[in-house]
């Protein structure tokens, strides 16, 4: 009976050898930060702490969260650096985070720090909902730019709006929960009923609507400002619109995974993750960061973003997530026929 | 020992004793059988049991005490269960939930107000009780005293149990069970179209004398070389809102059933074509001669000779296509739009909502049609054997100008469809910013700037494919050898055959999910494999075991058992025979198995999408992730890299086969 186990073990051993190991402390860091930023983040961190090597595990928010939860009884990650606060809140309620107050945590905006003492997670930057609007395609179709969320329900936009499916995308859930908070429970659903009439389809990813708007596939994409700014920088003919009612937001945040074998190194990383240097680093891509007074305007980001951010109740969103998703699914997902 | 078996005994019937060879062979067969159990049966078992793990609020676990306005606790403690019985707030069905379930404690206090000066106490009646105060996880039997304003943030959490609740939830949620109908519909339509088209193609190849047959044969297998989601990307470029041929759809949207069916026809075409070609090739020319002498019309001959002769091939092809379509996940995810299919539902449940239990339920549901299709296919295959007889005369087509050109035109049309989709992808990969900047550039190949693991994932894929090809071929071929050439031991052999056939019926998505549940369990000694290249290789070998196994068995069946007898009488151990005779003779089949495993390891998405780790990201998954993030052009670029790699591997395979054939198969020619 031992033979196959041995065989598999030997096989694994042989394959593992190729990955190699470094002499210094290495941390397994789970993240949902955009791939192109990761290298820069690690390099900047290693300027101050060359002795800690970061092994990134990057994927979309949903995959990383699912991975962390699946590994609940046998965590593989040491630190989470750059995951939606909503997800971290979920992990916290499962008792998976090691509470730790990083040095200088009181320098951060209170909004960006977990309310627990010591906090279970600390924020990095905000990730704000926006509308990406393709001016070229809109001109072809004779569409005017929407100014508010409510505008999106106007009949002329029928079939020209695309948004992420909250059942598969964190951004989608962010949109839905912010509408419910802004318009009230009943008003929120009435709004989405009307919006649903105009939606071409719901995507699985949160950045896809903006990229699809950028490529002219669908002129109006409900996405987030950061993605819009990137696409605009890449030459896409889009405007990034901040709806007048206010916008939902989530933050990228960091935490130590309970049970890590490298607690000291993990603390060092978390300490560094909230320094001014780190916040300046986040600021290259994100217009709103955790440390007040650091953020400089970012190219292509719309103005008035900080002011438009709503008072987002993450706890409410987490506690009602199951109910909201079920209701959403019942209302909009069972209509299986796509609209042309 | 061996001498004893050889001694001729007179009198009682001879019963061979087990020689050393037999013991080694049976032992090795058992090892591979255990491998299949560990890599297939146990993970599936883990997944099945996951689908039965339920979450319920157990109200008996919580006790509350409410103070008076002054904050003094006089009232006796009362459990949530008692409150619920008194007030009838939550029915038994309401208490069933999922792993993320939260029940506000305030729901048991209808007159609750967070402004009231009343204080609340909560405690568990056992250590199993878990509840949240705000987002802090709390448990235990200690009283926790809270003000009204704090108490409104108390959420009860469910406890795990076992039962059928997940299934009843599934079948009472229209948006979930509706997918069954959708999946069956798409699979059925795609199957009918693919089999019809592929039959025409195969018919033209085997019954006409049209020119360029080898080219058509080559073109028809192109789709095998690309991940199934690549046609989806091509269809977006062709028929999306900015598509080049958008008008052809007459206002219908490509995102949905139309797109899924077209894409499915593309990627299942070669499978159907190969099976049907084989079926048509074994037709007996004598039957056609008989038809001619009976003056039957061509049309009649077609329906009374050709179709019945190929019927098992047609049925087999239909079930293979049906299975491929219903279990495929890449294509509906890329182009399915709002059209829910089972395989995508699994992804949505697990990745989107982290609801593993429901993901497991959908997997079990998906398993059912796949298993039925598999069983029917097996049944049909069993009956096929009787069709071939030793006296059959191979059919040789006669040239006929009109018919040949008709066939040529038909095949050319199909070829344009197949090559066209691949070409569109290559075009998409090179265009700078579709549709605004059509200049060509290699910018989309800068994978390191995109999600999905960059160029590393490409190299990982090649590494994984090579390991899969080498290890898989070894395991599969030796396993097949043992099962074919072992004497006696019938029960063990048929059990092994069954295990070897099973992977065919398991959707990759289901296998991948099952692997998480099984391997990422800290109490599993094989846990160390999780997140390594090894688990990807094991998963891929297992996923594609069946076809490889069948290829090996077919090749081995051609070898007479006399070889074994001769070797035994020359006192040669079986491994010498294996390495000196069997493997060289079967080398073409061995090479076929390895190229099959390599190509599929490069393109597979569904099985590995849950299993890759930071150091083992894969190109095929990168295609999926890049497309998911809206980076469609880079996704196409990576897809084309996979295509060229596979095409290159095929070329190497062809050259090797030719060289090897010349060296080892010379004896075949007389």
Interface residues (C-beta under 8 A of the other chain):
Chain A: X1 X3 X4 X5 X7 X8 X9 X11 X12 X14 X15 X16 X18 X19 X28 X34 X35 X36 X55 X56 X57 X58 X59 X60 X62 X63 X65 X66 X69 X70 X71 X73 X74 X76 X89 X90 X92 X93 X94 X95 X114 X115 X116 X120 X136 X165 X167 X168 X169 X200 X201 X202 X203 X204 X205 X207 X208 X209 X210 X211 X212 X214 X215 X216 X217 X218 X234 X235 X236 X237 X315 X318 X319 X321 X322 X325 X329 X330 X333 X334 X335 X336 X337 X338 X339 X340
Chain B: X31 X34 X35 X38 X97 X98 X100 X101 X102 X104 X132 X134 X135 X136 X137 X153 X155 X157 X173 X174 X175 X178 X179 X182 X236 X240 X241 X242 X251 X252 X253 X255 X256 X257 X333 X337 X338 X339 X340 X347 X348 X350 X351 X352 X353 X354 X356 X433 X434 X435 X436 X437 X448 X449 X450 X451 X452 X453 X454 X463 X467 X471 X516 X520 X521 X522 X525 X526 X527 X528 X529 X530 X531 X532 X533 X534 X535 X537 X538 X613 X614 X615 X625 X628 X629 X630 X631 X632
